[in-house]
Amino acid sequence: MITPEHLTGFLMMHAGFRAEFGRLAEACGDPRDDAHEELLEEQLALVLDMLHAHHSHEDAVLWPTLTGRAPEAADALAELESEHSLLDPLIEAAADRAVPLTGRAPALRRLHELVNEHLDHEERTAVPLMLRHLTLDDVEADRRRAMDDFGRRRVPVIFGWLASSAGADLLAASYADLPVVARLMFRLFWWPAYRRRFTRLYATPAPALPES
């Protein structure tokens, strides 16, 4: 049996999705100039790609694993999977660069609402099953898969985005789980760079990190 600390990475992704679509919806409603618009497009593409990877892994690996170990939960997990399909049209609309960002802002606002509702449901239903039925090997395999999805070049931006979205306790648990070298890179380089990116994106300072 695993502990809640073993699900820190999973819940960090949830925190990132919970925050970022709302931020993007507001900023995309009124881009300042062409450079700002392109940066918003880049951020949006990144977050949508991560959401697609997260849902694909759940549908292809996580839900089948849990269903195999807890058959009585099959209907509840199938309902979570069906919610992914309900989100797909909004994800497609948000990603459609043939439509100006201002025209996609309403889809992003609705996506923000529905993603948060879905994640609430997922954390009520799936997280307890994960705690009862996943193994340390499962968690480690998920960690490796997530890093593959991130891609080495995107890690600094993704870590910054997630850090800007998580609450203090979740962020502290995530930070403690990093290798020492990654902690140093994050504090010295990745977070300062992301703070500048955050301000360019959202015209406001990035949230302060808790003292470590």
GROMACS elastic network, one bead per residue, 0.5 to 0.9 nm:
[ bonds ]
;  ai    aj funct       b0    kb
    1   130     6  0.89557   500
    1   131     6  0.64334   500
    1   132     6  0.57791   500
    1   133     6  0.65771   500
    1   134     6  0.65894   500
    1   135     6  0.59914   500
    1   136     6  0.77821   500
    2     5     6  0.81255   500
    2     6     6  0.63188   500
    2     7     6  0.83919   500
    2   130     6  0.81387   500
    2   131     6  0.55057   500
    2   132     6  0.71415   500
    2   133     6  0.80998   500
    2   134     6  0.66853   500
    2   135     6  0.61666   500
    2   136     6  0.64890   500
    2   139     6  0.85937   500
    3     6     6  0.55314   500
    3     7     6  0.74241   500
    3   131     6  0.62581   500
    3   132     6  0.88522   500
    4     7     6  0.53794   500
    4     8     6  0.69944   500
    4   127     6  0.87811   500
    4   131     6  0.69421   500
    5     8     6  0.53450   500
    5     9     6  0.87280   500
    5   170     6  0.88955   500
    5   173     6  0.69786   500
    5   174     6  0.84651   500
    5   177     6  0.89522   500
    6     9     6  0.75872   500
    6    10     6  0.86347   500
    6   131     6  0.87004   500
    6   136     6  0.79702   500
    6   139     6  0.69826   500
    7    10     6  0.52631   500
    7    11     6  0.62175   500
    7    12     6  0.85438   500
    7   127     6  0.83890   500
    7   130     6  0.85207   500
    7   131     6  0.82533   500
    7   139     6  0.76437   500
    8    11     6  0.51731   500
    8    12     6  0.59554   500
    8    13     6  0.86993   500
    8   170     6  0.67874   500
    8   171     6  0.85612   500
    8   173     6  0.67873   500
    8   174     6  0.59423   500
    8   177     6  0.85912   500
    9    12     6  0.50163   500
    9    13     6  0.64362   500
    9    14     6  0.87908   500
    9   143     6  0.74991   500
    9   146     6  0.87857   500
    9   174     6  0.67901   500
   10    13     6  0.54114   500
   10    14     6  0.65952   500
   10    15     6  0.89592   500
   10    54     6  0.89458   500
   10   142     6  0.87859   500
   10   143     6  0.88053   500
   11    15     6  0.61990   500
   11    16     6  0.86259   500
   11   123     6  0.87035   500
   11   166     6  0.88498   500
   11   170     6  0.78964   500
   12    15     6  0.50023   500
   12    16     6  0.62716   500
   12    17     6  0.87642   500
   12   162     6  0.62797   500
   12   163     6  0.81433   500
   12   165     6  0.81256   500
   12   166     6  0.64248   500
   12   170     6  0.70569   500
   12   171     6  0.76474   500
   12   174     6  0.76354   500
   13    16     6  0.50292   500
   13    17     6  0.63234   500
   13    18     6  0.85826   500
   13    50     6  0.84973   500
   13    51     6  0.85988   500
   13    54     6  0.82510   500
   13   162     6  0.67227   500
   13   166     6  0.88973   500
   14    17     6  0.51944   500
   14    18     6  0.60578   500
   14    19     6  0.87396   500
   14   116     6  0.86948   500
   14   119     6  0.68606   500
   14   162     6  0.89387   500
   14   166     6  0.88617   500
   15    18     6  0.50447   500
   15    19     6  0.63492   500
   15    20     6  0.85998   500
   15   162     6  0.69665   500
   15   163     6  0.89796   500
   15   165     6  0.56971   500
   15   166     6  0.53783   500
   15   167     6  0.80575   500
   15   170     6  0.89798   500
   16    19     6  0.54852   500
   16    20     6  0.59893   500
   16    21     6  0.87628   500
   16    47     6  0.84272   500
   16   161     6  0.66780   500
   16   163     6  0.80126   500
   16   164     6  0.78523   500
   16   165     6  0.51758   500
   16   166     6  0.68647   500
   17    20     6  0.54873   500
   17    21     6  0.65361   500
   17    22     6  0.89658   500
   17    47     6  0.74503   500
   17    50     6  0.88749   500
   17    51     6  0.74216   500
   17   112     6  0.80484   500
   17   115     6  0.73985   500
   17   116     6  0.79132   500
   17   119     6  0.88869   500
   17   162     6  0.85848   500
   17   165     6  0.82876   500
   18    21     6  0.69072   500
   18    22     6  0.76812   500
   18   112     6  0.68991   500
   18   113     6  0.87089   500
   18   115     6  0.68868   500
   18   116     6  0.56015   500
   18   119     6  0.79386   500
   18   165     6  0.78421   500
   19    22     6  0.58916   500
   19    23     6  0.65662   500
   19    24     6  0.89436   500
   19   112     6  0.79685   500
   19   116     6  0.88669   500
   19   164     6  0.86895   500
   19   165     6  0.57606   500
   19   166     6  0.84829   500
   20    23     6  0.50316   500
   20    24     6  0.60086   500
   20    25     6  0.84556   500
   20    44     6  0.86929   500
   20    47     6  0.77238   500
   20   112     6  0.79548   500
   20   161     6  0.81897   500
   20   165     6  0.74860   500
   21    24     6  0.50185   500
   21    25     6  0.59667   500
   21    26     6  0.86733   500
   21    44     6  0.81781   500
   21    47     6  0.82743   500
   21   108     6  0.59837   500
   21   109     6  0.69615   500
   21   111     6  0.69272   500
   21   112     6  0.50036   500
   21   113     6  0.87453   500
   21   115     6  0.86492   500
   22    25     6  0.51089   500
   22    26     6  0.64462   500
   22    27     6  0.87637   500
   22   108     6  0.70797   500
   22   109     6  0.60701   500
   22   110     6  0.89709   500
   22   111     6  0.83770   500
   22   112     6  0.54270   500
   22   113     6  0.82098   500
   23    26     6  0.54369   500
   23    27     6  0.63155   500
   23    28     6  0.85442   500
   23   112     6  0.89965   500
   23   202     6  0.72830   500
   24    27     6  0.51000   500
   24    28     6  0.57127   500
   24    29     6  0.83401   500
   24    40     6  0.73502   500
   24    43     6  0.83579   500
   24    44     6  0.72061   500
   24   105     6  0.77550   500
   24   108     6  0.71436   500
   24   109     6  0.83973   500
   24   201     6  0.84441   500
   24   202     6  0.80973   500
   25    28     6  0.53240   500
   25    29     6  0.62990   500
   25   101     6  0.89802   500
   25   102     6  0.87573   500
   25   104     6  0.79663   500
   25   106     6  0.70612   500
   25   107     6  0.79969   500
   25   108     6  0.50355   500
   25   109     6  0.53585   500
   25   110     6  0.89435   500
   25   112     6  0.80821   500
   26    29     6  0.54310   500
   26    30     6  0.74722   500
   26   105     6  0.71245   500
   26   108     6  0.87148   500
   26   109     6  0.79655   500
   26   202     6  0.85285   500
   27    30     6  0.58032   500
   27    31     6  0.62133   500
   27    32     6  0.88311   500
   27    40     6  0.78356   500
   27   102     6  0.89318   500
   27   105     6  0.83033   500
   27   201     6  0.73403   500
   27   202     6  0.61782   500
   27   203     6  0.86934   500
   28    31     6  0.56299   500
   28    37     6  0.75772   500
   28    40     6  0.70285   500
   28    41     6  0.88092   500
   28   100     6  0.89768   500
   28   101     6  0.53631   500
   28   102     6  0.55704   500
   28   103     6  0.85608   500
   28   104     6  0.75643   500
   28   105     6  0.57079   500
   28   108     6  0.87500   500
   29   101     6  0.68326   500
   29   103     6  0.77045   500
   29   104     6  0.79985   500
   29   105     6  0.54141   500
   29   106     6  0.83253   500
   30    37     6  0.89867   500
   30   101     6  0.83123   500
   30   102     6  0.64832   500
   31    34     6  0.77115   500
   31    35     6  0.89184   500
   31    36     6  0.60739   500
   31    37     6  0.55133   500
   31    40     6  0.82004   500
   31   101     6  0.79370   500
   31   102     6  0.78202   500
   32    35     6  0.81006   500
   32    36     6  0.59335   500
   32    37     6  0.72100   500
   33    36     6  0.53190   500
   33    37     6  0.61589   500
   33    38     6  0.87627   500
   34    38     6  0.61993   500
   34    39     6  0.86675   500
   35    38     6  0.51948   500
   35    39     6  0.62930   500
   35    40     6  0.86642   500
   36    39     6  0.51291   500
   36    40     6  0.61777   500
   36    41     6  0.86231   500
   36   200     6  0.71520   500
   36   201     6  0.67701   500
   37    40     6  0.51035   500
   37    41     6  0.62270   500
   37    42     6  0.87063   500
   37   101     6  0.75990   500
   37   201     6  0.88548   500
   38    42     6  0.62317   500
   38    43     6  0.86915   500
   39    42     6  0.50196   500
   39    43     6  0.62152   500
   39    44     6  0.85193   500
   39   197     6  0.87667   500
   39   200     6  0.82136   500
   39   201     6  0.68605   500
   40    43     6  0.50796   500
   40    44     6  0.59658   500
   40    45     6  0.84595   500
   40   101     6  0.85199   500
   40   201     6  0.64293   500
   41    44     6  0.51028   500
   41    45     6  0.60587   500
   41    46     6  0.85738   500
   41    95     6  0.86502   500
   41    97     6  0.82620   500
   41   101     6  0.79413   500
   42    45     6  0.52182   500
   42    46     6  0.62537   500
   42    47     6  0.88036   500
   43    46     6  0.51346   500
   43    47     6  0.62781   500
   43    48     6  0.85910   500
   43   201     6  0.84437   500
   44    47     6  0.52749   500
   44    48     6  0.60593   500
   44    49     6  0.84340   500
   44    94     6  0.81625   500
   44    95     6  0.75896   500
   45    48     6  0.52128   500
   45    49     6  0.59996   500
   45    50     6  0.86049   500
   45    95     6  0.68701   500
   46    49     6  0.51507   500
   46    50     6  0.62790   500
   46    51     6  0.86967   500
   46   154     6  0.87850   500
   46   158     6  0.83305   500
   47    50     6  0.50868   500
   47    51     6  0.61601   500
   47    52     6  0.86210   500
   47   158     6  0.86653   500
   48    52     6  0.61493   500
   48    53     6  0.86092   500
   48    91     6  0.71016   500
   48    94     6  0.84150   500
   48    95     6  0.74979   500
   49    52     6  0.51091   500
   49    53     6  0.62158   500
   49    54     6  0.85814   500
   49   149     6  0.89026   500
   50    53     6  0.50433   500
   50    54     6  0.60205   500
   50    55     6  0.85794   500
   50   149     6  0.74882   500
   50   150     6  0.76606   500
   51    54     6  0.50425   500
   51    55     6  0.61487   500
   51    56     6  0.84365   500
   52    55     6  0.52864   500
   52    56     6  0.59597   500
   52    57     6  0.85588   500
   52    91     6  0.88220   500
   53    56     6  0.50731   500
   53    57     6  0.61349   500
   53    58     6  0.86201   500
   53   146     6  0.83861   500
   53   149     6  0.68803   500
   54    57     6  0.53688   500
   54    58     6  0.63619   500
   54    59     6  0.88139   500
   54   146     6  0.82718   500
   54   149     6  0.89351   500
   55    58     6  0.50490   500
   55    59     6  0.61405   500
   55    60     6  0.84873   500
   55    81     6  0.82652   500
   55    84     6  0.68930   500
   56    59     6  0.52180   500
   56    60     6  0.59355   500
   56    61     6  0.81177   500
   57    60     6  0.52119   500
   57    61     6  0.54323   500
   57    62     6  0.64008   500
   57    63     6  0.85750   500
   57   142     6  0.86952   500
   57   145     6  0.86986   500
   58    61     6  0.55493   500
   58    63     6  0.55594   500
   58    64     6  0.81989   500
   58    81     6  0.79591   500
   59    62     6  0.64181   500
   59    63     6  0.56777   500
   59    64     6  0.72011   500
   59    81     6  0.62652   500
   59    84     6  0.87517   500
   60    63     6  0.70307   500
   60    64     6  0.67496   500
   60    65     6  0.88960   500
   61    64     6  0.55712   500
   61    65     6  0.60262   500
   61    66     6  0.86873   500
   62    65     6  0.51559   500
   62    66     6  0.62253   500
   62    67     6  0.85574   500
   62   130     6  0.87248   500
   62   142     6  0.89764   500
   63    66     6  0.51442   500
   63    67     6  0.59795   500
   63    68     6  0.85213   500
   63    74     6  0.83799   500
   63    77     6  0.62100   500
   63    78     6  0.79788   500
   63    80     6  0.88563   500
   63    81     6  0.80323   500
   63   126     6  0.85207   500
   64    68     6  0.60606   500
   64    69     6  0.86649   500
   64    74     6  0.86315   500
   64    77     6  0.86568   500
   65    68     6  0.52129   500
   65    69     6  0.64443   500
   65    70     6  0.85719   500
   65   133     6  0.87609   500
   65   134     6  0.83012   500
   66    69     6  0.51383   500
   66    70     6  0.57370   500
   66    71     6  0.77270   500
   66    73     6  0.78522   500
   66    74     6  0.81595   500
   66    77     6  0.82803   500
   66   126     6  0.86206   500
   66   129     6  0.70581   500
   66   130     6  0.71640   500
   66   133     6  0.67419   500
   66   134     6  0.76095   500
   67    70     6  0.50294   500
   67    72     6  0.75983   500
   67    73     6  0.62389   500
   67    74     6  0.52510   500
   67    75     6  0.89470   500
   67    77     6  0.74105   500
   68    71     6  0.57866   500
   68    74     6  0.84933   500
   69    72     6  0.89573   500
   69   133     6  0.65423   500
   69   134     6  0.87496   500
   70    73     6  0.56537   500
   70    74     6  0.73603   500
   70   129     6  0.78915   500
   70   133     6  0.75688   500
   71    74     6  0.53581   500
   71    75     6  0.86802   500
   72    75     6  0.75524   500
   72    76     6  0.85916   500
   73    76     6  0.53718   500
   73    77     6  0.62142   500
   73    78     6  0.86036   500
   73   125     6  0.89933   500
   73   129     6  0.83181   500
   74    77     6  0.52340   500
   74    78     6  0.60544   500
   74    79     6  0.86493   500
   75    78     6  0.50050   500
   75    79     6  0.62465   500
   75    80     6  0.88195   500
   76    79     6  0.51709   500
   76    80     6  0.65836   500
   76    81     6  0.89028   500
   76   125     6  0.72888   500
   76   126     6  0.84127   500
   77    80     6  0.50677   500
   77    81     6  0.63350   500
   77    82     6  0.86882   500
   77   122     6  0.87792   500
   77   125     6  0.79151   500
   77   126     6  0.72683   500
   78    81     6  0.50110   500
   78    82     6  0.61823   500
   78    83     6  0.87510   500
   79    82     6  0.50304   500
   79    83     6  0.64321   500
   80    83     6  0.52052   500
   80    84     6  0.68903   500
   80   118     6  0.76470   500
   80   121     6  0.76913   500
   80   122     6  0.67275   500
   80   125     6  0.86238   500
   80   126     6  0.85229   500
   81    84     6  0.53069   500
   81    85     6  0.70857   500
   82    85     6  0.52558   500
   82    86     6  0.66429   500
   83    87     6  0.64315   500
   83    88     6  0.88598   500
   83   118     6  0.69636   500
   84    87     6  0.52066   500
   84    88     6  0.64571   500
   84   118     6  0.83662   500
   85    88     6  0.51566   500
   85    89     6  0.78631   500
   86    89     6  0.68731   500
   86    90     6  0.80962   500
   87    90     6  0.55387   500
   87    91     6  0.62641   500
   87    92     6  0.88058   500
   87   111     6  0.72089   500
   87   114     6  0.73804   500
   87   115     6  0.76068   500
   88    92     6  0.61394   500
   88    93     6  0.85973   500
   89    92     6  0.50835   500
   89    93     6  0.61592   500
   89    94     6  0.86053   500
   90    94     6  0.60603   500
   90    95     6  0.85463   500
   90   107     6  0.58811   500
   90   108     6  0.74957   500
   90   110     6  0.76739   500
   90   111     6  0.61188   500
   91    94     6  0.51146   500
   91    95     6  0.61918   500
   91    96     6  0.87427   500
   91   107     6  0.80534   500
   91   108     6  0.81990   500
   91   111     6  0.73034   500
   92    95     6  0.51439   500
   92    96     6  0.62278   500
   93    96     6  0.53238   500
   93    97     6  0.87788   500
   93    99     6  0.84383   500
   93   104     6  0.68031   500
   93   107     6  0.65281   500
   93   108     6  0.84637   500
   94    97     6  0.81205   500
   94    99     6  0.87991   500
   94   101     6  0.83942   500
   94   104     6  0.55445   500
   94   105     6  0.77247   500
   94   106     6  0.88500   500
   94   107     6  0.59483   500
   94   108     6  0.60569   500
   94   111     6  0.83912   500
   95    98     6  0.88944   500
   95    99     6  0.88318   500
   95   104     6  0.82800   500
   96    99     6  0.58449   500
   96   100     6  0.84202   500
   96   101     6  0.89466   500
   96   104     6  0.79983   500
   97   100     6  0.65489   500
   97   101     6  0.76213   500
   97   104     6  0.89115   500
   99   102     6  0.81176   500
   99   103     6  0.60755   500
   99   104     6  0.67150   500
  100   103     6  0.52657   500
  100   104     6  0.66050   500
  101   104     6  0.50218   500
  101   105     6  0.63166   500
  102   105     6  0.53572   500
  102   106     6  0.81642   500
  103   106     6  0.69759   500
  103   107     6  0.82117   500
  104   107     6  0.53424   500
  104   108     6  0.63560   500
  104   109     6  0.88283   500
  105   108     6  0.50020   500
  105   109     6  0.62120   500
  105   110     6  0.87170   500
  106   109     6  0.50556   500
  106   110     6  0.62889   500
  106   111     6  0.84797   500
  107   110     6  0.51475   500
  107   111     6  0.59482   500
  107   112     6  0.84951   500
  108   112     6  0.60072   500
  108   113     6  0.86388   500
  109   112     6  0.50877   500
  109   113     6  0.64820   500
  109   114     6  0.88645   500
  110   113     6  0.51074   500
  110   114     6  0.62256   500
  110   115     6  0.84367   500
  111   114     6  0.51797   500
  111   115     6  0.57646   500
  111   116     6  0.83372   500
  112   115     6  0.53437   500
  112   116     6  0.62288   500
  112   117     6  0.87131   500
  113   116     6  0.54235   500
  113   117     6  0.63817   500
  113   118     6  0.87602   500
  114   118     6  0.60293   500
  114   119     6  0.85057   500
  115   118     6  0.50121   500
  115   119     6  0.60541   500
  115   120     6  0.85241   500
  116   119     6  0.50895   500
  116   120     6  0.61200   500
  116   121     6  0.86342   500
  117   120     6  0.51526   500
  117   121     6  0.63776   500
  117   122     6  0.86740   500
  118   121     6  0.50963   500
  118   122     6  0.60783   500
  118   123     6  0.86141   500
  119   123     6  0.59701   500
  119   124     6  0.84348   500
  120   123     6  0.52987   500
  120   124     6  0.62604   500
  120   125     6  0.86492   500
  121   124     6  0.51820   500
  121   125     6  0.60547   500
  121   126     6  0.80328   500
  122   125     6  0.51762   500
  122   126     6  0.51904   500
  122   127     6  0.68468   500
  123   126     6  0.57013   500
  123   127     6  0.50351   500
  123   128     6  0.76298   500
  124   127     6  0.64500   500
  124   128     6  0.71011   500
  125   128     6  0.63378   500
  125   129     6  0.70262   500
  126   129     6  0.51296   500
  126   130     6  0.60887   500
  126   131     6  0.86934   500
  127   131     6  0.62110   500
  127   132     6  0.87005   500
  128   131     6  0.51329   500
  128   132     6  0.63558   500
  128   133     6  0.86677   500
  129   132     6  0.51550   500
  129   133     6  0.59279   500
  129   134     6  0.78936   500
  130   133     6  0.53267   500
  130   134     6  0.52317   500
  130   135     6  0.86918   500
  131   134     6  0.61539   500
  131   135     6  0.85197   500
  132   135     6  0.86944   500
  134   137     6  0.81089   500
  134   138     6  0.59743   500
  134   139     6  0.71677   500
  135   138     6  0.50853   500
  135   139     6  0.64291   500
  135   140     6  0.87230   500
  136   139     6  0.50495   500
  136   140     6  0.61569   500
  136   141     6  0.85818   500
  137   140     6  0.51086   500
  137   141     6  0.61269   500
  137   142     6  0.85822   500
  138   141     6  0.51590   500
  138   142     6  0.62266   500
  138   143     6  0.86920   500
  139   142     6  0.50624   500
  139   143     6  0.62301   500
  139   144     6  0.88020   500
  140   144     6  0.63436   500
  140   145     6  0.86319   500
  141   144     6  0.52141   500
  141   145     6  0.62013   500
  141   146     6  0.86338   500
  142   145     6  0.50289   500
  142   146     6  0.60851   500
  142   147     6  0.86695   500
  143   146     6  0.51317   500
  143   147     6  0.63378   500
  143   148     6  0.87087   500
  144   147     6  0.52252   500
  144   148     6  0.62947   500
  144   149     6  0.87129   500
  145   148     6  0.50670   500
  145   149     6  0.62492   500
  145   150     6  0.87064   500
  146   150     6  0.61916   500
  146   151     6  0.87838   500
  147   151     6  0.63186   500
  147   152     6  0.76972   500
  147   155     6  0.79715   500
  148   151     6  0.53694   500
  148   152     6  0.78302   500
  150   153     6  0.79940   500
  150   154     6  0.58857   500
  150   155     6  0.58972   500
  150   158     6  0.73088   500
  151   154     6  0.55065   500
  151   155     6  0.64036   500
  152   155     6  0.54498   500
  152   156     6  0.83255   500
  153   156     6  0.72794   500
  153   157     6  0.84796   500
  154   157     6  0.55700   500
  154   158     6  0.61102   500
  154   159     6  0.85513   500
  155   158     6  0.51203   500
  155   159     6  0.58958   500
  155   160     6  0.84107   500
  155   190     6  0.88035   500
  156   159     6  0.52736   500
  156   160     6  0.61563   500
  156   161     6  0.86524   500
  156   185     6  0.86695   500
  156   186     6  0.74013   500
  156   189     6  0.84160   500
  156   190     6  0.51245   500
  156   191     6  0.77786   500
  156   193     6  0.84639   500
  156   194     6  0.78154   500
  157   160     6  0.50558   500
  157   161     6  0.60951   500
  157   162     6  0.86330   500
  157   190     6  0.71439   500
  157   191     6  0.84637   500
  157   193     6  0.83112   500
  157   194     6  0.63571   500
  157   197     6  0.87971   500
  158   161     6  0.50423   500
  158   162     6  0.61510   500
  158   163     6  0.84676   500
  159   162     6  0.52315   500
  159   163     6  0.60425   500
  159   164     6  0.85673   500
  159   186     6  0.78350   500
  159   190     6  0.76078   500
  159   191     6  0.79813   500
  159   194     6  0.86986   500
  160   163     6  0.50610   500
  160   164     6  0.61024   500
  160   165     6  0.87275   500
  160   186     6  0.80402   500
  160   190     6  0.65244   500
  160   191     6  0.55552   500
  160   192     6  0.87309   500
  160   193     6  0.82386   500
  160   194     6  0.53290   500
  160   195     6  0.77217   500
  160   198     6  0.88685   500
  161   164     6  0.51750   500
  161   165     6  0.65159   500
  161   194     6  0.73266   500
  161   198     6  0.82662   500
  162   165     6  0.51673   500
  162   166     6  0.62531   500
  162   171     6  0.84950   500
  163   166     6  0.55720   500
  163   167     6  0.84049   500
  163   171     6  0.63903   500
  163   174     6  0.89593   500
  163   191     6  0.81991   500
  163   207     6  0.87372   500
  163   209     6  0.77554   500
  164   167     6  0.86629   500
  164   194     6  0.86666   500
  164   195     6  0.84557   500
  164   198     6  0.84636   500
  164   206     6  0.65459   500
  164   207     6  0.59278   500
  164   208     6  0.80621   500
  164   209     6  0.79453   500
  165   171     6  0.87793   500
  165   207     6  0.81472   500
  166   169     6  0.81462   500
  166   170     6  0.61319   500
  166   171     6  0.56265   500
  167   170     6  0.55125   500
  167   171     6  0.59712   500
  167   172     6  0.85071   500
  168   171     6  0.51336   500
  168   172     6  0.59980   500
  168   173     6  0.86071   500
  168   209     6  0.75485   500
  168   210     6  0.62274   500
  169   172     6  0.51510   500
  169   173     6  0.62533   500
  169   174     6  0.86296   500
  169   210     6  0.89878   500
  170   173     6  0.51735   500
  170   174     6  0.61665   500
  170   175     6  0.85869   500
  171   174     6  0.50395   500
  171   175     6  0.60169   500
  171   176     6  0.85152   500
  171   209     6  0.83735   500
  171   210     6  0.82679   500
  172   175     6  0.51068   500
  172   176     6  0.61086   500
  172   177     6  0.86426   500
  172   210     6  0.76541   500
  172   212     6  0.76369   500
  173   176     6  0.51994   500
  173   177     6  0.63648   500
  174   177     6  0.51687   500
  174   178     6  0.67534   500
  175   178     6  0.54209   500
  175   179     6  0.87086   500
  175   182     6  0.89972   500
  175   183     6  0.67939   500
  175   212     6  0.87802   500
  176   179     6  0.80791   500
  176   180     6  0.88361   500
  176   183     6  0.82074   500
  178   181     6  0.80755   500
  178   182     6  0.60329   500
  178   183     6  0.60357   500
  179   182     6  0.53115   500
  179   183     6  0.63343   500
  179   184     6  0.88577   500
  180   183     6  0.50881   500
  180   184     6  0.63655   500
  180   185     6  0.87150   500
  181   184     6  0.51843   500
  181   185     6  0.62042   500
  181   186     6  0.85548   500
  182   186     6  0.59546   500
  182   187     6  0.85731   500
  183   186     6  0.50965   500
  183   187     6  0.61958   500
  183   188     6  0.84817   500
  184   187     6  0.52821   500
  184   188     6  0.58878   500
  184   189     6  0.80143   500
  185   188     6  0.53225   500
  185   189     6  0.54176   500
  185   190     6  0.61354   500
  185   191     6  0.83912   500
  186   189     6  0.56394   500
  186   191     6  0.54576   500
  186   192     6  0.82238   500
  187   190     6  0.64972   500
  187   191     6  0.57145   500
  187   192     6  0.72996   500
  188   191     6  0.70000   500
  188   192     6  0.68725   500
  189   192     6  0.55785   500
  189   193     6  0.61389   500
  189   194     6  0.85941   500
  190   193     6  0.53041   500
  190   194     6  0.61137   500
  190   195     6  0.86509   500
  191   195     6  0.60264   500
  191   196     6  0.87123   500
  192   195     6  0.51301   500
  192   196     6  0.66108   500
  192   197     6  0.88398   500
  193   196     6  0.53501   500
  193   197     6  0.64011   500
  193   198     6  0.87362   500
  194   198     6  0.59089   500
  194   199     6  0.85204   500
  194   206     6  0.83073   500
  195   198     6  0.50456   500
  195   199     6  0.63354   500
  195   200     6  0.87335   500
  195   205     6  0.71092   500
  195   206     6  0.54341   500
  195   207     6  0.84102   500
  196   199     6  0.52608   500
  196   200     6  0.63527   500
  196   201     6  0.86674   500
  196   205     6  0.82120   500
  196   206     6  0.80673   500
  197   200     6  0.50898   500
  197   201     6  0.60961   500
  197   202     6  0.85784   500
  197   206     6  0.88639   500
  198   201     6  0.50217   500
  198   202     6  0.59200   500
  198   203     6  0.75435   500
  198   204     6  0.74279   500
  198   205     6  0.69905   500
  198   206     6  0.58161   500
  199   202     6  0.52804   500
  199   204     6  0.50660   500
  199   205     6  0.53528   500
  199   206     6  0.64718   500
  200   203     6  0.56569   500
  200   204     6  0.79767   500
  201   204     6  0.82755   500
  202   205     6  0.80264   500
  202   206     6  0.86782   500
  205   208     6  0.84150   500
  206   209     6  0.88925   500
  209   212     6  0.85461   500
